[in-house]
Amino acid sequence: MRNIKSVLFLLVLSAFFFSCSDGNKDEANSTSYSFEVVDSVLVDYLGNMNLQDYDPKSSKYLLTNDVYFDYLEIDESGNILNHSEFSEEGSNPISSPMGLGYFDGKVTVFDSPKGYFSFEDSAIVSEVLIPYSSQVFMMYPKLGMFELDGKVFYPKPWPETLKVSFSEGAFYKALMKLDILESQDKDTGDTLGYVKLPEDSPLLGEGIQGFPIPTYTLTSDKLLLSMWLEPRFYVYSIKNGNFEFEKTVEIDIPGWVPYTPVPEGNPDAFFVENQKKTTGNLTNLFQIGDKYIAIYNKGLTEDQMAALDRQDPNFESERRRKNPHLVAVFDKEFNQLASNVPIPVPASYNTVLNNKDELVVSKDPSLTEVEDDGIMIYKLKLVEK
C-alpha cells in the first residue's frame, strides 16, 4: 500500500514551485466586468475546511481539508448535511485519497492506486477500479468525473509502465504526451484513453516545461482544459462520444509571471530556477451563461518574492495575499473581453459554480484579521458595468 507521506511530499514539492496558493492586486485592467457578492453563508464549523465541489442535482456543496481525509457536505443555507472522515481501517478503508469531488450526486474519492469510490452515509456504494497497475504522485485539485454514452470518464493515472525518474528529462517529456482522460465502459470494464495536448502546444516544445496538473471543465458540448502552468487553455468539442481538439485560447494577462523552461538534459534546474518566484497558475474554467471565465493567480516575480521574509511565520499568508485569485472573461466565441477581474473576497484556492451561475468561494481566514464563528461561503455574480 502506498505510503501517503511520500506521496504528499511530492505534492508539496510540486505545489511549492507551481503554487496552488492564492495571493497581486496591481495591474487589474478590467473596466467592463466585476463580481458582486449576492449572498454570504456561515457554516457552523470551526475546523479548517475549503470549498471543493458542487452537486447541481442536489444543490449540495462539498468542503474538505487539505489532504482530502475529512469532509463536509452543506446545503445552500450552510446547514451541515454530513461530516465524515476517511479511515485506513474498517470495512471501507481509504489509504491514499488523491482527489475528491461529486460524481452522480455522491462524494467520490480517488484512492490511489486502486480507483474511484463513491460514498453515502460513510459507506461505499459504487466503485470504478483501475484495471491495470498505475501510479500517482500528485493530488488532483479537481476530480472531474463524469458519465457520457455509458462510459465513466476520469483523470487517467500514470501507467506503471511509465518509467518514473524525476532526474531525467525524458520523463517530463513523456508526461506531457500522455492521454489526459480515461473512460471505462460500465458494462465491459474496458478502458480507453482520450484528450491529448495539440501538437503545437508550447508544453510539447523544446526543453523541460514543468510538471502538468490537468484541470478541466465539461460544458454541454465542450471540454475546457487547463494544464495549470500557462496562460492558455484548450477547447475540445464533444462529437459522437469523442473529444475533438477545436482551438487554443491564449489569455492576455498583464503581469503574468511565467515559468522558466530549462534544457532537457538538466531537469533539476527547472526547480532551482522556478523556486525563485511564484509562477502564474490557471486553476479553473467555467461557463457562465453565454460567457466563459478563466480563474488564475498571476504569480510573484523574483523581486516580489525577495521582498518577503521566508522565515516569517506569516510568509505563506503574505504570499497568498499578494497573489490573489483573478478572472479573465470571454464571449461565446472565446474572444477575450476582460482580464485581471478581482474576486472581491479573500478566497481560498478552489472555486465552484452553482445552478444560478454564481461563482462560489470559501473565505481564507488567514487572509483577514476578522475572525468568524465558522466557515464563510460567498456567492458571487458576474456583472457587466
WOZI-V590000 format. One record per run of one state. SS is the DSSP state (A for helix, B for strand, O for the rest). FROM is the first residue (numbers start at 1). TO is the last residue. If there is no record, write none. Layout:
ss;from;to
SS;FROM;TO
SS;FROM;TO
//
This chain:
ss;from;to
O;1;3
A;4;18
O;19;32
B;33;43
O;44;49
B;50;55
O;56;59
B;60;64
O;65;69
B;70;74
O;75;79
B;80;85
O;86;96
B;97;103
O;104;105
B;106;111
O;112;114
B;115;120
O;121;122
B;123;129
O;130;133
B;134;135
O;136;145
B;146;148
O;149;150
B;151;155
O;156;157
B;158;159
O;160;168
A;169;176
O;177;180
B;181;185
O;186;190
B;191;194
O;195;201
A;202;204
O;205;207
B;208;208
O;209;214
B;215;218
O;219;221
B;222;226
O;227;231
B;232;239
O;240;241
B;242;250
O;251;261
B;262;262
O;263;263
A;264;266
O;267;267
A;268;274
O;275;277
B;278;278
O;279;280
B;281;288
O;289;290
B;291;297
O;298;299
B;300;300
O;301;301
A;302;306
O;307;314
A;315;321
O;322;325
B;326;330
O;331;335
B;336;342
O;343;346
B;347;353
O;354;358
B;359;363
O;364;364
A;365;367
O;368;374
B;375;384
O;385;385
//
